[in-house]
Amino acid sequence: MIKNIVYNFSLHFLGVVREFYYLVVKNFSPKRHKASAELIDIVIPIVEKDLQILPLSLKGIKSCVNHSIKNIYVVSRLNENVQKFCAENALVFVDEKDVLGYIPEDLNLIIGKKETNRSGWIFQQLLKLSGNIGTCRYFITIDADHVLIQPHTFLTKSDNLIFYRNKQCHKAYYRNIVQLMDIRPFTILSYVSHKMIFDKELLKELHKNIEDRWHQPWDKAIIQSLDKKEGSGFSEFELFGNFCPANRKKHIAWREKKLHYSDFDSYENIRKRFSKSYLSVTFPDYLKNK
């Protein structure tokens, strides 16, 4: 009880610390890490509306991921347009119901003060945490609206995972980790950055840790751990990043810029306009109609 009181009090200062720290480190060029030669898969969960931005995201992946990519997997419900896009772009289509054995509608997750259905929101996070997609030990997930415009290394020659991190401080994510894992993260920056490398061996350890504590499958435990009054109370990136041992990870400030859909342009023009100051850009859906 006392631990939780002290931890919750300390979270009040975390946002201020992150703002200051990020302001300093974002102006430094990221250290160049030698990339591992290991093959890596890419996993992109999408819905049909993401097809508008996905071509830009794919160009960013092919231009800026400093690794040999074995396959790019697009995970979606069965959809003719998505399947056609995958066939035309040499992508591997994965039916989302085959990953976890259920679909978002099976969760019927109504949470938050506005009683919003967040089934799809939690489902796509569970897809990433499952480790059931692709054949490589390591895989990178990138949101469909996120576009890399500078080179990114995710796995070093010495098998360190590189996490691109921001200044966001959403306290509900950390309260959930306390509830789920009984650990109290207090990291200098956030792991939420629209992209992350996952190690399937570490994911197995994470699943076992959760299941040993909750005595039920890891995904069911995550759902049960959610604060039903909190509209956005879980982050797969915060969970995995904080679980990853300190001696296995490196950190880089993500230097990302949000763009309005009115900024939509060719990949070459976007890169020309923004790559001097940023490593990536994102077209958030909530800005689409503003």
C-alpha positions in Angstrom: 0.0 0.0 0.0 2.8 2.4 1.0 4.7 1.4 -2.1 1.8 2.3 -4.3 1.3 5.7 -2.6 4.9 6.6 -3.0 5.0 5.4 -6.6 1.8 7.3 -7.6 3.3 10.4 -6.0 6.5 10.0 -8.0 4.5 9.7 -11.2 3.4 13.3 -10.8 7.0 14.5 -11.4 7.7 12.1 -14.2 6.0 14.2 -16.9 8.1 17.3 -15.9 11.3 15.3 -16.0 10.5 13.8 -19.4 9.7 17.2 -20.9 13.1 18.6 -19.8 15.1 15.5 -20.7 13.6 15.1 -24.1 14.2 18.8 -24.9 17.9 18.2 -24.3 18.4 14.8 -26.0 16.2 15.4 -29.1 18.8 17.9 -30.4 21.6 15.3 -30.4 22.2 13.1 -33.4 21.4 9.5 -32.4 24.4 7.2 -31.9 25.0 5.0 -34.9 24.7 1.4 -33.8 25.9 -1.4 -36.1 22.9 -3.4 -37.2 22.6 -7.1 -36.7 22.7 -9.3 -39.8 19.9 -11.4 -38.6 16.7 -11.6 -40.7 13.8 -9.7 -39.2 10.1 -9.8 -39.9 7.8 -6.7 -40.1 4.3 -6.9 -38.7 1.6 -4.3 -39.4 -1.9 -4.7 -38.0 -4.4 -2.6 -40.1 -8.0 -1.9 -40.8 -9.2 -1.1 -44.4 -9.0 2.7 -43.9 -5.3 2.4 -43.3 -4.7 1.5 -47.0 -4.5 5.3 -47.7 -1.4 5.8 -45.7 0.1 2.3 -45.8 2.0 2.8 -49.1 3.9 5.7 -47.4 4.7 3.5 -44.4 5.9 0.7 -46.6 8.3 3.0 -48.5 9.6 4.2 -45.2 10.2 0.6 -44.0 12.0 -0.4 -47.3 14.1 2.8 -47.3 14.9 3.3 -43.7 15.0 -0.1 -41.8 18.7 -1.1 -41.5 18.0 -4.8 -41.5 17.4 -7.6 -44.0 13.6 -8.1 -44.0 12.4 -11.7 -44.5 8.7 -10.9 -44.8 6.3 -8.1 -44.2 3.0 -9.3 -42.6 -0.2 -7.3 -42.8 -2.7 -8.5 -40.2 -6.4 -7.7 -40.8 -9.8 -9.2 -40.9 -10.7 -10.9 -44.2 -11.2 -8.0 -46.6 -11.0 -8.1 -50.4 -9.3 -4.7 -50.7 -6.7 -5.5 -48.1 -6.0 -8.9 -49.6 -5.7 -7.4 -53.1 -3.2 -4.7 -51.8 -1.1 -7.4 -50.2 -1.0 -9.5 -53.4 0.0 -6.5 -55.4 2.8 -5.5 -53.0 4.3 -8.8 -52.2 3.0 -8.7 -48.6 1.9 -11.7 -46.5 -1.7 -11.4 -45.5 -2.7 -12.8 -42.1 -6.3 -13.2 -41.1 -6.5 -11.7 -37.6 -8.8 -14.5 -36.3 -6.0 -17.0 -36.8 -3.5 -15.2 -34.5 -5.3 -15.5 -31.1 -8.2 -17.7 -32.0 -10.8 -14.9 -31.6 -11.7 -11.5 -33.1 -12.2 -8.1 -31.5 -16.0 -8.5 -31.3 -15.5 -11.5 -29.1 -14.0 -9.2 -26.4 -16.9 -6.8 -26.2 -14.7 -4.5 -24.2 -16.7 -1.4 -23.1 -14.6 0.9 -20.9 -14.1 4.5 -20.0 -16.4 7.2 -18.8 -18.0 7.4 -22.2 -18.5 3.6 -22.3 -16.6 3.3 -25.5 -16.1 -0.1 -27.2 -12.3 -0.5 -27.1 -12.2 -4.1 -28.3 -10.2 -3.3 -31.5 -7.8 -1.1 -29.5 -6.8 -3.9 -27.1 -7.0 -6.6 -29.8 -4.3 -5.1 -32.0 -2.0 -4.7 -29.0 -2.5 -8.4 -28.1 -1.7 -9.3 -31.7 1.7 -7.7 -31.3 2.4 -9.3 -27.9 1.4 -12.8 -29.1 4.6 -13.5 -31.0 2.5 -15.7 -33.2 3.2 -13.9 -36.5 6.1 -14.6 -38.8 9.0 -17.0 -38.6 11.9 -14.9 -37.3 12.8 -14.6 -33.7 12.8 -10.8 -34.0 10.0 -8.8 -35.5 9.3 -5.1 -35.8 5.8 -3.7 -35.6 5.0 -0.3 -37.1 1.7 1.5 -37.1 0.2 1.9 -40.6 0.1 5.7 -40.2 3.8 6.0 -39.2 6.4 6.8 -41.8 10.1 6.4 -41.3 12.1 9.1 -43.0 15.6 8.6 -41.6 17.5 5.3 -41.1 16.5 3.2 -38.2 18.4 0.3 -36.5 16.4 -1.9 -34.2 18.8 -4.8 -33.3 22.5 -4.3 -32.8 25.3 -6.8 -33.7 25.5 -7.6 -30.0 21.7 -8.4 -29.8 20.7 -5.2 -28.0 17.2 -4.0 -28.8 16.9 -0.4 -29.8 13.8 1.5 -28.6 12.8 4.8 -30.0 11.3 6.8 -27.1 9.2 9.9 -26.5 8.2 12.3 -23.7 4.6 11.1 -23.3 3.6 10.4 -19.8 0.3 8.6 -19.5 0.1 7.5 -15.9 -2.6 4.9 -16.5 -0.1 2.8 -18.5 2.1 2.5 -15.5 -0.7 1.9 -13.0 -1.7 -1.0 -15.3 1.8 -2.5 -15.2 1.8 -2.3 -11.4 -1.6 -4.2 -11.4 -0.5 -6.7 -14.1 3.1 -7.4 -13.1 3.6 -5.9 -9.6 6.6 -3.9 -10.9 6.8 -0.1 -10.7 8.5 1.4 -13.8 10.0 4.8 -13.6 11.8 5.3 -16.9 13.3 8.6 -18.2 11.2 8.4 -21.4 8.2 6.6 -22.7 8.4 3.5 -25.0 5.2 4.5 -26.9 6.5 5.5 -30.3 4.3 3.8 -33.0 7.1 1.2 -33.6 8.9 -1.4 -31.6 11.2 -4.4 -32.0 10.0 -7.6 -30.2 12.0 -10.6 -29.2 9.8 -13.8 -29.3 12.0 -15.4 -26.6 11.5 -12.4 -24.3 7.7 -12.5 -25.1 7.6 -16.1 -23.9 9.2 -15.0 -20.6 6.7 -12.2 -20.4 3.7 -14.5 -21.0 5.0 -17.0 -18.4 5.5 -14.2 -15.8 2.0 -13.0 -16.3 0.4 -16.5 -16.3 2.3 -17.5 -13.1 0.9 -14.5 -11.3 -2.6 -14.6 -12.7 -3.1 -18.3 -13.1 -4.7 -17.9 -16.5 -3.6 -17.3 -20.1 -1.6 -14.1 -20.5 -4.0 -12.3 -22.9 -7.0 -13.0 -20.6 -5.0 -11.7 -17.7 -4.2 -8.4 -19.5 -7.9 -7.9 -20.3 -8.8 -8.6 -16.6 -6.2 -6.2 -15.4 -7.7 -3.2 -17.3 -9.2 -0.4 -15.4 -12.7 -0.3 -16.9 -13.0 3.4 -15.9 -9.9 4.3 -18.0 -10.5 4.8 -21.7 -6.8 4.2 -22.5 -5.2 2.2 -19.7 -2.9 -0.2 -21.4 0.2 0.0 -23.7 1.9 -3.1 -25.2 4.9 -0.9 -25.9 5.3 0.3 -22.3 4.7 -3.3 -21.0 7.4 -4.9 -23.2 9.9 -2.1 -23.0 9.8 -2.0 -19.2 10.0 -5.9 -19.1 13.0 -6.0 -21.3 16.2 -6.3 -19.2 18.3 -3.2 -19.0 21.4 -4.9 -20.4 19.5 -5.8 -23.6 18.4 -2.4 -24.7 19.5 0.9 -26.1 17.5 4.1 -26.3 17.1 6.8 -29.0 14.8 9.9 -28.9 12.2 9.3 -31.6 12.1 12.8 -33.0 8.7 12.4 -34.6 6.3 15.0 -36.2 2.6 14.7 -36.4 1.2 15.7 -39.8 -2.3 16.6 -40.9 -3.8 14.8 -43.8 -3.6 18.0 -45.8 0.2 17.4 -45.7 -0.2 14.1 -47.5 2.4 14.0 -50.3 4.7 11.6 -52.1 7.2 9.8 -49.9 10.1 11.6 -51.6 8.6 15.1 -50.9 7.8 14.2 -47.3 11.3 13.0 -46.7 12.7 16.1 -48.3 10.6 18.4 -46.2 11.1 16.9 -42.8 14.1 14.5 -42.6 16.5 17.3 -41.5 14.7 17.7 -38.2 12.8 14.4 -37.7 13.3 10.7 -37.9 9.7 9.9 -38.7 6.3 11.4 -39.3 2.8 10.2 -38.4 -0.6 10.9 -39.8 -2.9 10.5 -36.7 -6.4 9.5 -37.6 -7.9 12.0 -35.1 -6.5 14.8 -37.3 -8.0 13.5 -40.5 -11.2 15.5 -40.3 -9.9 18.6 -38.5 
